[in-house]
Amino acid sequence: MSNIIVSPHRLSTLAGMQILKSGGNAIDAAIATNIVQGVVAPETCGIGGDLFALIWINGETKPYCLDSSGYAGSNVDISSLSSYSDIPLDHPMSVTVPGAVRGWYAMHERFGNLEINHLFKQAIEICTKGFKVSTELHQSLKNHEETLKIQVSGKELYPSGQAPDVGDTIQRTLLANTLKSISLEGPDYFYTGEVNEAISEALLNTITRDDISSFNSQWIEPLSVEMYGKIGWVTPPHTQSYLTLATLKIYEMLDGDSKDIDLHTLIESYRAAASQRDDITYDYGNNIDLFPGLDTEYLKSLSNLIDLDNSSKFDQPSDIGGGTAYMCTKDKDGNAVSLIQSNYYGIGSTIGVGDYGFFLHNRGAGFNLLQNHPNSLKPGRKPLHTLSPTMWSVDGNLDMVIGTRGGRYQPQLLSHFILKILKNEDLENAMTSPRWNIDEFGKQSVSEINIEPGLDEKIIDELINKGHKVNRLSELQNSYGPISAIVKSEVSWKASHDIRVDTASSIIE
């Protein structure tokens, strides 16, 4: 077997592989990869964000599932936001307790191999020595320049007083100090020590010190569905991960076992499943058995709404999404991790935490402001999450590890990509082939699809003839990925990173 790392940034990938070479396992590598990703790409994730992971341990027949996302603070007050239709992205109430740091330690405590302080070393070194600014980071820092550079935690991101150019080197010494302290003192430094107070203060006490200190990651049961001879595994609500499986299962019900993919049917399968997302995707707590989203009869009822010859009108979910990093790892012993970590919208809330060198996510913007809705803003509740990591198995053995960033796009991107693999398309062809997304959301909306260049015009004509509005894009979209994938072939394991993001990389050794 091979050691494999795929991530959205080459420095993150290199960090993970170095851990594997040093005797670490896939879990150690995933943690190190994630820590570095938060350093070099704060527009995607960081210690101020949240985390979900699926972990496959060789010899087991299903993955372990970790929810390390936070809940709303004790002092949030929905009535104080009555003048807003949505929670402002930069408002203290858009922030939930950041869970990433607890998540790393929970993963390591249960499955890690190396000493955990070793997993922080490369990130700390990169912070100190500096790293080159990517195109995406440059754009994000430019977009938020006026907000970030006036904060202590943001000043060093603007060494010349303005957004650094692509290729410029920046250092994150404040974050280095924070990571060093976490590595030496453990998660308590973040959750019960001095960082705790700084977070609460930055959020005007909407999240209290007790909220932060009492937070723990949760090991929960993943959801699964069998299709095309394989089992797909995802994180349960309050994430939207199930939409990937629901879309694919509805498609299978209508497929007729064709070798080719009928894009109309796939798009309508997603639209039918997604039409219910905002009503059934929320924090179920201990009542996840009440979630209907993957029940066979429920999916059959959705499939009955689909017209194979015409596009239908469906309610579409709310327009939410943002900054996320997905990475996957596999070690030579057969262990693997599907990990997604997020700030939600780019650099998140842009609320910096004292002089600790990081910013808080705004995942709380996934709540709505409807007083009696199960996903309304409420103390102690977790918001709807767009994060959608997946794993796939065959006969109790790991078969695929796949995921992507992309907010609301994630189940759209993943369902088509995974379907190609399920229908035995080559991994590289699946990675480079044109993608689509639906960007129009609302009540009883028509199908309006954006399609990357390169799709067969006959397929586009067929979509138009069936009532889809098609927007032809002129180039590949970096927001339609990056997908990261590890797939088992007949003779070996393969990995692929996405050409749509120039920092993405993969290593197999």
KATA-V94464 format. One record per residue. N is the residue number from 0. RES is the residue in one small letter. SS is DSSP state (@ for helix, = for strand, . for the rest). PHI is phi in degrees with one decimal (* if undefined). PSI is psi as a letter, one per 20 degrees, with the letter a starting at -180 (NA if undefined). Layout:
# KATA-V94464
((N,RES,SS,PHI,PSI) (N,RES,SS,PHI,PSI))
This chain:
# KATA-V94464
((0,m,.,*,r) (1,s,.,-109.4,q) (2,n,.,-86.4,p) (3,i,=,-138.1,p) (4,i,=,-132.6,p) (5,v,=,-132.8,p) (6,s,=,-150.1,r) (7,p,.,-79.0,i) (8,h,.,-144.3,p) (9,r,@,-61.3,h) (10,l,@,-68.4,h) (11,s,@,-67.3,g) (12,t,@,-61.6,g) (13,l,@,-61.7,h) (14,a,@,-62.3,g) (15,g,@,-63.0,g) (16,m,@,-66.3,h) (17,q,@,-61.3,h) (18,i,@,-64.2,g) (19,l,@,-62.9,g) (20,k,@,-67.0,h) (21,s,.,-88.1,j) (22,g,.,101.3,j) (23,g,.,-76.9,r) (24,n,.,-102.9,a) (25,a,@,-61.1,h) (26,i,@,-70.8,g) (27,d,@,-55.8,g) (28,a,@,-63.7,g) (29,a,@,-62.9,g) (30,i,@,-64.0,g) (31,a,@,-62.3,g) (32,t,@,-58.8,g) (33,n,@,-65.7,g) (34,i,@,-61.6,g) (35,v,@,-65.4,g) (36,q,@,-56.2,g) (37,g,@,-68.1,h) (38,v,@,-78.2,g) (39,v,@,-88.1,i) (40,a,.,-138.2,m) (41,p,.,-65.0,i) (42,e,.,-75.2,i) (43,t,.,-115.5,g) (44,c,.,-162.6,a) (45,g,.,161.1,a) (46,i,.,-72.0,i) (47,g,.,-90.1,j) (48,g,.,-112.4,a) (49,d,=,-118.5,r) (50,l,=,-153.7,q) (51,f,=,-131.0,q) (52,a,=,-149.8,q) (53,l,=,-109.4,p) (54,i,=,-125.6,p) (55,w,=,-102.8,p) (56,i,.,-106.0,p) (57,n,.,-54.2,p) (58,g,.,101.3,i) (59,e,.,-84.9,r) (60,t,.,-114.8,j) (61,k,.,-154.1,q) (62,p,.,-81.4,q) (63,y,=,-82.2,q) (64,c,=,-127.8,p) (65,l,=,-114.6,p) (66,d,=,-108.2,o) (67,s,=,-120.8,l) (68,s,.,-108.1,q) (69,g,.,-98.9,r) (70,y,.,-106.7,r) (71,a,.,-67.6,q) (72,g,.,-71.2,r) (73,s,.,-64.5,h) (74,n,.,-106.3,j) (75,v,.,-69.5,q) (76,d,.,-141.6,o) (77,i,@,-60.9,h) (78,s,@,-66.3,h) (79,s,@,-73.2,i) (80,l,@,-107.1,k) (81,s,.,-62.9,h) (82,s,.,-82.9,i) (83,y,.,-106.9,q) (84,s,.,-86.5,h) (85,d,.,-137.3,r) (86,i,.,-71.9,p) (87,p,.,-57.8,p) (88,l,.,-65.9,h) (89,d,.,-105.7,j) (90,h,.,-88.8,q) (91,p,@,-52.8,h) (92,m,@,-77.9,i) (93,s,@,-82.4,i) (94,v,.,-101.1,p) (95,t,.,-108.6,r) (96,v,.,-56.3,p) (97,p,.,-68.5,p) (98,g,.,-109.8,i) (99,a,@,-58.1,g) (100,v,@,-62.7,g) (101,r,@,-59.0,h) (102,g,@,-61.8,g) (103,w,@,-58.9,g) (104,y,@,-70.7,h) (105,a,@,-64.8,g) (106,m,@,-61.8,g) (107,h,@,-67.8,g) (108,e,@,-59.4,h) (109,r,@,-85.9,h) (110,f,@,-132.4,i) (111,g,.,-69.9,r) (112,n,.,-117.7,g) (113,l,.,-76.8,r) (114,e,.,-61.7,p) (115,i,@,-66.3,h) (116,n,@,-62.0,h) (117,h,@,-64.1,h) (118,l,@,-75.5,i) (119,f,@,-94.0,i) (120,k,@,-60.4,g) (121,q,@,-66.8,h) (122,a,@,-63.3,g) (123,i,@,-63.1,g) (124,e,@,-63.6,g) (125,i,@,-65.3,g) (126,c,@,-56.2,g) (127,t,@,-75.5,g) (128,k,@,-77.2,h) (129,g,.,99.4,r) (130,f,=,-148.5,r) (131,k,=,-82.6,q) (132,v,.,-75.7,p) (133,s,.,-82.9,r) (134,t,@,-60.7,g) (135,e,@,-66.6,g) (136,l,@,-64.9,g) (137,h,@,-54.4,g) (138,q,@,-64.1,g) (139,s,@,-66.1,g) (140,l,@,-65.1,h) (141,k,@,-67.5,g) (142,n,@,-64.0,h) (143,h,.,-109.8,j) (144,e,@,-54.0,g) (145,e,@,-64.9,h) (146,t,@,-81.8,g) (147,l,@,-81.1,g) (148,k,.,-70.9,i) (149,i,.,-88.1,i) (150,q,.,-97.1,q) (151,v,@,-57.2,g) (152,s,@,-69.8,i) (153,g,@,-103.9,i) (154,k,@,-57.1,g) (155,e,.,-72.9,i) (156,l,.,-77.1,i) (157,y,.,-127.4,m) (158,p,.,-61.0,h) (159,s,.,-100.8,j) (160,g,.,91.7,i) (161,q,.,-142.8,r) (162,a,.,-57.2,p) (163,p,.,-66.1,q) (164,d,.,-78.3,r) (165,v,.,-58.1,p) (166,g,.,94.4,i) (167,d,.,-65.9,q) (168,t,=,-100.8,p) (169,i,=,-126.0,q) (170,q,.,-116.7,q) (171,r,.,-128.1,m) (172,t,@,-67.5,h) (173,l,@,-64.2,g) (174,l,@,-64.9,h) (175,a,@,-56.6,g) (176,n,@,-62.9,g) (177,t,@,-65.9,g) (178,l,@,-62.8,h) (179,k,@,-61.9,g) (180,s,@,-66.8,h) (181,i,@,-62.8,g) (182,s,@,-63.4,h) (183,l,@,-87.4,h) (184,e,@,-104.4,i) (185,g,.,86.8,a) (186,p,.,-65.3,h) (187,d,@,-60.9,h) (188,y,@,-58.0,h) (189,f,@,-83.0,g) (190,y,@,-94.9,h) (191,t,.,-123.8,i) (192,g,.,-94.1,b) (193,e,@,-68.9,h) (194,v,@,-66.0,h) (195,n,@,-50.3,g) (196,e,@,-62.4,g) (197,a,@,-66.5,h) (198,i,@,-64.5,g) (199,s,@,-60.0,g) (200,e,@,-65.4,g) (201,a,@,-62.4,h) (202,l,.,-99.6,j) (203,l,.,55.0,k) (204,n,.,67.2,j) (205,t,.,-64.1,h) (206,i,.,-106.0,p) (207,t,.,-85.9,r) (208,r,@,-61.9,h) (209,d,@,-65.9,h) (210,d,@,-56.5,g) (211,i,@,-73.7,g) (212,s,@,-67.7,h) (213,s,.,-90.0,i) (214,f,.,-71.9,p) (215,n,.,-139.4,q) (216,s,.,-68.0,q) (217,q,=,-125.7,p) (218,w,=,-87.8,p) (219,i,=,-129.4,r) (220,e,.,-83.6,p) (221,p,.,-73.2,r) (222,l,=,-95.1,q) (223,s,=,-149.3,q) (224,v,=,-144.3,p) (225,e,=,-94.4,p) (226,m,=,-159.9,q) (227,y,.,50.2,k) (228,g,.,79.9,j) (229,k,=,-128.4,r) (230,i,=,-113.2,p) (231,g,=,-94.9,p) (232,w,=,-120.1,p) (233,v,=,-143.7,r) (234,t,.,-78.9,q) (235,p,.,-80.5,r) (236,p,.,-54.7,p) (237,h,.,-91.6,j) (238,t,=,-87.7,r) (239,q,.,-91.5,j) (240,s,.,-51.8,h) (241,y,@,-58.0,h) (242,l,@,-60.7,h) (243,t,@,-62.1,g) (244,l,@,-68.7,g) (245,a,@,-61.4,g) (246,t,@,-59.8,g) (247,l,@,-67.4,h) (248,k,@,-69.8,g) (249,i,@,-60.8,g) (250,y,@,-59.5,g) (251,e,@,-59.3,h) (252,m,@,-61.5,h) (253,l,@,-103.9,i) (254,d,@,-70.7,g) (255,g,.,72.4,k) (256,d,.,60.4,k) (257,s,.,-74.2,q) (258,k,.,-72.3,h) (259,d,.,-88.9,q) (260,i,.,-96.8,p) (261,d,.,-90.0,o) (262,l,@,-65.6,h) (263,h,@,-57.5,g) (264,t,@,-64.3,g) (265,l,@,-64.8,g) (266,i,@,-61.8,g) (267,e,@,-68.0,h) (268,s,@,-62.5,g) (269,y,@,-62.8,g) (270,r,@,-62.2,h) (271,a,@,-64.9,g) (272,a,@,-65.9,g) (273,a,@,-70.2,h) (274,s,.,-61.6,h) (275,q,.,-103.0,i) (276,r,@,-55.3,g) (277,d,@,-68.8,i) (278,d,@,-89.4,h) (279,i,@,-116.3,i) (280,t,.,-105.6,o) (281,y,.,-163.4,a) (282,d,.,-79.0,o) (283,y,.,-81.4,i) (284,g,.,59.6,c) (285,n,.,-89.8,j) (286,n,.,-111.9,k) (287,i,@,-62.0,h) (288,d,@,-61.2,i) (289,l,@,-80.9,i) (290,f,.,-70.1,p) (291,p,.,-94.1,i) (292,g,.,-60.4,h) (293,l,.,-120.1,j) (294,d,.,-65.1,p) (295,t,@,-58.5,g) (296,e,@,-65.8,h) (297,y,@,-62.5,g) (298,l,@,-67.0,h) (299,k,@,-61.8,h) (300,s,@,-64.0,h) (301,l,@,-71.0,h) (302,s,@,-62.1,h) (303,n,.,-69.6,i) (304,l,.,-83.3,i) (305,i,.,-91.1,p) (306,d,.,-96.7,o) (307,l,.,-70.2,i) (308,d,.,-110.5,i) (309,n,.,-146.0,q) (310,s,.,-75.6,p) (311,s,.,-103.8,r) (312,k,.,-88.7,p) (313,f,=,-132.8,q) (314,d,.,-65.8,p) (315,q,.,-118.2,q) (316,p,.,-70.1,r) (317,s,.,-61.6,q) (318,d,.,-84.1,n) (319,i,.,-130.8,q) (320,g,.,161.7,r) (321,g,.,178.1,c) (322,g,=,-92.6,p) (323,t,=,-150.6,q) (324,a,=,-129.2,p) (325,y,=,-113.7,p) (326,m,=,-143.7,q) (327,c,=,-136.3,q) (328,t,=,-137.0,q) (329,k,=,-145.8,p) (330,d,.,-105.8,r) (331,k,.,-66.4,i) (332,d,.,-90.5,i) (333,g,.,97.4,j) (334,n,.,-81.6,q) (335,a,=,-151.7,q) (336,v,=,-136.4,p) (337,s,=,-113.5,o) (338,l,=,-124.2,p) (339,i,=,-131.0,p) (340,q,=,-139.3,q) (341,s,=,-148.3,q) (342,n,=,-98.3,i) (343,y,=,80.6,e) (344,y,.,-105.3,n) (345,g,.,56.7,d) (346,i,.,-82.5,j) (347,g,.,75.6,c) (348,s,.,-70.2,i) (349,t,.,63.5,j) (350,i,=,-86.7,o) (351,g,=,-82.0,q) (352,v,.,-107.2,n) (353,g,.,45.7,c) (354,d,.,-106.7,k) (355,y,.,-93.9,i) (356,g,.,80.4,j) (357,f,.,-142.5,r) (358,f,=,-122.1,q) (359,l,=,-91.2,q) (360,h,.,-68.4,r) (361,n,.,-131.2,l) (362,r,@,-59.0,h) (363,g,@,-62.0,i) (364,a,@,-66.5,i) (365,g,@,-75.8,i) (366,f,.,-72.0,q) (367,n,=,-106.1,r) (368,l,.,-112.7,k) (369,l,.,-88.5,o) (370,q,.,-49.8,g) (371,n,.,-108.6,j) (372,h,.,-81.2,q) (373,p,.,-66.4,i) (374,n,.,-110.7,k) (375,s,=,-80.0,q) (376,l,.,-60.2,p) (377,k,.,-155.6,p) (378,p,.,-52.7,p) (379,g,.,81.2,i) (380,r,.,-96.8,q) (381,k,.,-97.5,q) (382,p,.,-83.1,r) (383,l,.,-56.8,p) (384,h,=,-112.5,q) (385,t,.,-87.4,i) (386,l,.,-67.3,p) (387,s,.,-140.3,m) (388,p,.,-72.7,q) (389,t,=,-133.6,q) (390,m,=,-138.0,q) (391,w,=,-135.7,q) (392,s,=,-134.9,q) (393,v,=,-134.7,p) (394,d,.,52.2,k) (395,g,.,80.3,j) (396,n,=,-117.4,q) (397,l,=,-59.6,p) (398,d,=,-128.0,h) (399,m,=,-149.7,q) (400,v,=,-131.9,o) (401,i,=,-143.8,q) (402,g,=,-169.5,r) (403,t,=,-159.1,r) (404,r,.,-85.9,a) (405,g,.,126.6,j) (406,g,@,53.4,c) (407,r,@,-64.4,i) (408,y,@,-73.5,h) (409,q,@,-52.8,g) (410,p,@,-67.1,h) (411,q,@,-67.0,g) (412,l,@,-63.9,g) (413,l,@,-70.8,h) (414,s,@,-62.2,g) (415,h,@,-70.2,g) (416,f,@,-62.2,g) (417,i,@,-65.6,h) (418,l,@,-60.2,h) (419,k,@,-59.6,g) (420,i,@,-67.4,g) (421,l,@,-61.4,h) (422,k,.,-97.3,k) (423,n,.,69.6,k) (424,e,.,-77.2,q) (425,d,.,-60.0,q) (426,l,@,-59.2,g) (427,e,@,-65.8,h) (428,n,@,-64.2,g) (429,a,@,-62.6,h) (430,m,@,-72.3,h) (431,t,@,-96.0,i) (432,s,.,-70.9,q) (433,p,.,-62.7,q) (434,r,.,-115.3,r) (435,w,=,-130.3,r) (436,n,=,-151.8,q) (437,i,=,-106.3,p) (438,d,.,-112.4,i) (439,e,.,-99.7,p) (440,f,.,-126.2,q) (441,g,.,156.2,a) (442,k,.,-74.5,p) (443,q,.,44.9,l) (444,s,=,-86.1,q) (445,v,.,-81.5,r) (446,s,.,-81.8,o) (447,e,=,-124.4,o) (448,i,=,-117.7,p) (449,n,=,-98.3,p) (450,i,=,-127.1,p) (451,e,.,-66.5,q) (452,p,.,-66.5,q) (453,g,.,111.6,i) (454,l,.,-72.2,p) (455,d,.,-52.8,p) (456,e,@,-61.6,h) (457,k,@,-62.8,h) (458,i,@,-68.1,g) (459,i,@,-62.4,g) (460,d,@,-60.5,g) (461,e,@,-63.4,g) (462,l,@,-61.9,g) (463,i,@,-62.8,g) (464,n,@,-64.4,h) (465,k,.,-93.8,j) (466,g,.,100.9,j) (467,h,.,-80.5,p) (468,k,=,-85.8,p) (469,v,=,-115.4,p) (470,n,=,-107.7,o) (471,r,=,-82.2,p) (472,l,.,-86.6,q) (473,s,.,-89.0,i) (474,e,.,-153.9,r) (475,l,.,-64.0,q) (476,q,.,-107.6,p) (477,n,.,-69.4,i) (478,s,.,-78.3,i) (479,y,.,-95.7,l) (480,g,.,158.5,a) (481,p,.,-81.2,p) (482,i,=,-78.2,p) (483,s,=,-118.1,p) (484,a,=,-145.5,q) (485,i,=,-126.5,p) (486,v,=,-133.8,p) (487,k,=,-87.0,p) (488,s,.,-100.2,a) (489,e,.,-64.8,h) (490,v,.,-116.0,i) (491,s,.,-164.0,r) (492,w,=,-94.0,p) (493,k,=,-118.8,q) (494,a,=,-139.6,q) (495,s,=,-151.6,p) (496,h,.,-110.1,r) (497,d,.,-92.3,p) (498,i,.,-71.5,i) (499,r,.,-76.0,i) (500,v,.,-123.0,p) (501,d,.,-72.3,i) (502,t,.,-90.0,i) (503,a,.,-63.6,q) (504,s,=,-157.0,r) (505,s,=,-142.2,q) (506,i,=,-136.7,p) (507,i,=,-122.2,p) (508,e,.,-138.9,NA))
